[in-house]
Amino acid sequence: MTEKERLDWLKERQLGIGGSDVAPILGIPSYKGASPHQVWRSKTEPVSVVDTETEDMYWGNTLEPVLIKEYSKRTGVFIKGTPGCVAHDDHPCLMGTPDQYVECPTFGPGLLEIKNNSFGREWGNPDDDASISVPPHYYVQVIHYMDVTNRGWADIAVLISGTKFLIHRVEDNPTYRLANRAKILEWWDRHIVNGEEPEAINPPDAASKYPVAEGGEVLATDEMQSLVNELIVAKSIHGSSSMDVDKLKTKLMELMGDTELLVNEEGRKLISWKNPTPGRRIDKKKLRKEFPIAYEECLEINQSSRRFVIHAEAK
């Protein structure tokens, strides 16, 4: 995918809720840690292509045709082609980009989703119901694709750690699918159509809502003082990076908003949340792209220290 193609794809994704947006909106954790607030930002902020293809993305794109061919070989299901971006007939804000349309002689039209995954422990036995055997964020993604395309089944073909190829059948669950649809449509109307910013559920969310401290201080209420006390206890028990600590930090950040200090009645600082002094650094990618000769001339050899390695076997 070229840079322009990716930019066009990102802009198209802003027009509705795609498969990877569903889990965060429904409150289902995903391995990327996305949140409703991050989804809201992705739909409302200008898009730009600043990232490059990662190693994971490269191998996922490279292996996908191989895995599609292997899936068809093992199942006898016909591959009908890539549908591209599809929108629901009655609800255009519901969108999806399934990997493939497929046709089974027995079950009729379906979908195929390809996953190249290293987290094998998250996948259960393909003989069990997909609602149990498939990681929840992948399960709701495929259910959403089935809703958008009006297809009654889908297969998820997953290569785990490059050595284990599994196929999980996802059957339609109308009650669950329609309940999810209602929640997604309500979220879209509330937060995108009516512009209500979602609440922060983690510190990165709060930091993005209030990126600049405007100075000043806020006097701690009883609730805020209680949260500070809970935060101190949680950090001492669980450490700085626990979920309990993050939850309490987020609540305090939301209550502080764009103020810098939280103080008690005596004026003692309880919490400070300030912007650090801006740093300056060289954008190496930009320098290398726009001034390749200068970039090469400024490179220096970094000689590491000698390595002491024992090669002889002990006698």
C-alpha positions in Angstrom: 0.0 0.0 0.0 1.4 3.4 -1.1 1.4 6.4 1.2 -1.5 7.9 -0.7 -3.5 4.7 -0.7 -3.0 4.4 3.1 -4.1 8.1 3.6 -7.2 7.5 1.5 -7.9 4.4 3.5 -7.6 6.2 6.8 -9.9 9.0 5.6 -12.5 6.4 4.5 -12.3 4.7 7.9 -13.4 8.0 9.5 -16.8 7.7 7.8 -17.9 4.9 10.1 -17.2 2.2 12.6 -14.8 -0.5 11.3 -14.0 -4.0 12.6 -11.1 -3.0 14.8 -13.2 -0.2 16.4 -15.9 -2.5 17.7 -14.1 -4.1 20.7 -13.0 -0.8 22.3 -16.5 0.7 21.9 -18.0 -2.4 23.5 -15.5 -2.3 26.3 -13.7 -5.4 25.3 -9.9 -5.3 25.8 -7.7 -5.8 22.7 -4.0 -6.5 22.5 -3.4 -3.0 21.2 -5.1 -1.5 24.2 -7.4 0.8 22.2 -10.1 2.8 24.1 -13.4 4.5 23.1 -11.6 7.8 23.4 -8.9 6.7 20.9 -11.6 5.5 18.5 -13.3 8.9 18.8 -10.1 10.7 18.1 -9.4 8.6 15.0 -12.8 9.6 13.7 -12.7 13.3 14.5 -9.1 14.4 14.1 -7.3 15.1 10.7 -5.5 12.0 9.5 -2.0 11.8 8.3 0.4 9.1 7.3 3.3 9.4 9.8 4.0 5.8 10.4 5.8 3.3 8.2 5.1 -0.4 7.6 6.1 -2.3 10.7 7.7 -5.8 10.6 4.4 -7.3 11.8 2.5 -5.5 9.1 5.0 -6.6 6.4 4.8 -10.3 7.3 1.1 -10.1 7.7 0.7 -8.7 4.2 3.3 -11.0 2.8 1.9 -14.2 4.3 -1.8 -13.5 3.8 -2.0 -14.8 0.2 -0.2 -18.0 1.3 -2.6 -18.5 4.2 -5.7 -17.9 2.0 -4.5 -20.5 -0.4 -3.8 -23.0 2.4 -7.2 -22.4 3.9 -8.9 -23.2 0.6 -6.8 -26.2 0.1 -7.7 -27.6 3.5 -11.4 -26.8 3.4 -12.4 -26.9 -0.2 -14.1 -23.5 0.2 -14.0 -21.3 -2.9 -12.3 -17.9 -2.6 -14.5 -15.2 -4.2 -12.3 -12.2 -3.8 -11.5 -9.2 -1.6 -14.6 -7.1 -0.9 -12.7 -3.9 0.1 -14.5 -1.5 2.4 -18.2 -2.4 2.8 -21.0 -0.5 4.5 -24.3 -1.8 6.0 -27.2 -1.4 3.7 -29.4 0.4 6.3 -26.7 1.9 8.5 -23.9 3.3 6.4 -21.9 4.2 9.5 -21.4 0.5 10.1 -18.4 -0.5 7.9 -16.0 -3.3 7.5 -13.1 -4.6 5.4 -13.3 -8.4 5.6 -10.3 -10.2 4.1 -12.2 -12.4 1.7 -15.6 -13.3 0.5 -15.9 -17.1 0.2 -18.4 -19.6 -1.0 -19.0 -23.0 0.6 -20.9 -25.8 -1.3 -22.6 -26.7 1.9 -23.1 -23.5 3.9 -23.3 -20.9 1.0 -21.7 -17.4 1.1 -19.4 -16.6 4.0 -16.4 -14.6 5.0 -12.8 -15.4 5.7 -10.6 -13.5 8.1 -6.8 -14.2 8.2 -4.8 -13.7 11.4 -1.0 -14.2 11.8 -0.7 -14.3 15.6 2.0 -15.1 18.1 -0.3 -15.2 21.1 -1.3 -18.9 20.8 -2.4 -19.1 24.5 -5.4 -16.8 23.6 -6.8 -19.3 21.0 -8.8 -22.3 22.2 -9.8 -25.5 20.5 -11.4 -25.0 17.1 -13.9 -27.7 18.0 -15.4 -25.5 20.7 -17.8 -22.6 20.0 -16.1 -19.6 18.6 -17.4 -17.4 21.4 -15.1 -19.4 23.7 -12.2 -20.4 21.4 -11.6 -17.1 19.6 -10.1 -14.1 21.4 -13.0 -11.8 22.2 -11.8 -8.8 20.3 -11.4 -10.9 17.1 -14.8 -12.6 17.7 -16.7 -9.3 17.9 -14.8 -8.0 14.9 -16.0 -11.0 12.8 -19.6 -10.8 14.1 -19.6 -7.1 13.0 -18.3 -8.0 9.6 -21.1 -10.6 9.3 -23.7 -7.9 10.3 -22.3 -5.5 7.7 -22.2 -8.0 4.9 -25.4 -9.9 5.8 -23.5 -13.3 5.8 -24.4 -16.1 8.2 -21.0 -17.6 8.9 -17.3 -16.8 8.8 -14.0 -18.7 9.2 -11.0 -17.3 11.0 -7.8 -18.9 9.7 -4.9 -18.2 12.1 -1.2 -19.0 11.9 0.1 -19.1 15.4 3.9 -18.5 15.9 4.5 -19.5 12.3 4.0 -23.2 13.1 0.4 -23.9 13.9 -2.5 -23.3 11.4 -6.0 -23.3 12.9 -9.5 -22.7 11.4 -12.2 -21.4 13.7 -15.8 -21.4 12.4 -18.0 -18.4 13.6 -21.7 -19.0 13.3 -24.2 -16.1 13.4 -25.6 -15.2 16.8 -28.5 -12.8 15.9 -29.3 -11.8 19.5 -25.7 -10.9 20.3 -25.1 -9.3 16.9 -28.1 -7.1 17.1 -27.3 -6.1 20.7 -23.8 -5.1 19.6 -25.2 -3.2 16.6 -27.5 -1.2 18.9 -24.6 -0.2 21.2 -22.4 0.8 18.3 -25.1 2.9 16.7 -25.9 4.6 20.0 -22.1 5.3 20.5 -21.9 6.8 17.0 -24.9 9.1 17.4 -23.7 10.3 20.8 -20.1 10.8 20.2 -19.7 11.4 16.5 -23.0 12.9 15.3 -23.6 14.9 18.5 -19.9 15.5 19.2 -19.8 14.4 22.8 -16.2 13.5 23.8 -16.0 10.1 25.5 -14.7 10.0 29.1 -11.1 8.9 29.6 -10.6 5.3 30.8 -6.8 5.4 31.1 -4.0 8.0 31.6 -3.2 8.3 27.9 -6.9 9.1 27.3 -6.8 11.8 29.9 -3.5 13.2 28.6 -4.9 13.5 25.1 -8.0 15.3 26.4 -6.0 17.8 28.4 -2.6 18.0 26.6 -1.7 21.5 27.8 -1.7 22.6 31.4 -3.1 26.1 31.7 -1.6 26.7 35.1 -3.5 27.4 38.4 -4.5 25.0 41.1 -7.7 23.3 42.3 -8.7 22.7 45.9 -9.2 19.1 46.6 -12.7 18.0 47.5 -13.4 15.2 49.9 -13.7 12.9 46.8 -10.4 14.0 45.4 -8.6 13.7 48.7 -10.0 10.1 49.0 -8.8 9.3 45.5 -5.3 10.6 46.4 -5.2 8.4 49.5 -6.4 5.4 47.5 -3.7 6.0 44.9 -0.9 6.2 47.5 -2.1 2.9 49.0 -2.5 1.2 45.5 1.0 2.2 44.4 2.5 0.8 47.6 0.7 -2.5 47.1 0.6 -3.0 43.4 3.4 -0.7 42.0 3.1 2.2 39.6 1.9 0.4 36.5 -1.1 -1.6 37.9 -4.6 -1.3 36.6 -5.8 -0.1 39.9 -3.3 2.7 39.9 -4.1 3.7 36.3 -7.8 3.8 37.1 -7.3 6.1 40.1 -4.8 8.3 38.2 -7.3 8.7 35.3 -10.1 9.8 37.7 -7.8 12.4 39.2 -6.6 13.6 35.8 -10.2 14.1 34.6 -11.1 16.0 37.8 -8.0 18.2 37.5 -8.6 19.0 33.8 -6.2 21.6 32.5 -5.0 22.8 35.9 -1.5 22.1 37.1 -1.8 21.5 40.8 -4.2 19.8 43.2 -3.8 21.2 46.8 -5.4 20.6 50.1 -6.9 23.2 52.5 -3.4 24.0 53.9 -2.1 24.7 50.4 0.1 21.6 50.4 0.6 20.1 46.9 -1.1 16.7 46.6 -0.7 16.2 42.8 1.1 18.1 40.1 0.4 17.6 36.4 2.6 19.9 34.4 3.9 20.0 30.9 7.6 19.2 30.7 10.0 21.5 29.0 9.8 20.9 25.3 12.8 18.9 24.0 14.4 19.2 20.6 15.8 16.4 18.5 16.8 15.6 15.0 14.2 13.9 12.8 16.6 11.3 11.3 14.1 9.9 8.8 13.3 13.4 7.4 17.0 14.3 7.3 17.9 11.1 5.5 15.0 11.5 3.0 15.5 15.2 2.2 19.3 15.6 2.7 20.8 12.1 2.0 24.3 13.4 1.3 24.4 15.5 4.5 23.0 12.6 6.4 25.8 10.2 5.2 28.5 12.8 5.8 27.3 13.3 9.4 27.4 9.6 10.2 30.2 8.4 12.4 31.6 5.0 13.2 30.6 3.8 16.6 33.2 1.2 17.6 31.9 -0.9 20.5 34.1 -2.4 23.1 36.0 -5.7 22.6 34.0 -8.8 23.2 35.3 -11.5 25.5 33.9 -14.9 24.4 35.0 -18.3 25.6 35.0 -20.8 22.7 37.1 -23.7 24.0 35.3 -26.4 26.0 36.2 -27.0 29.6 38.4 -30.0 30.2 
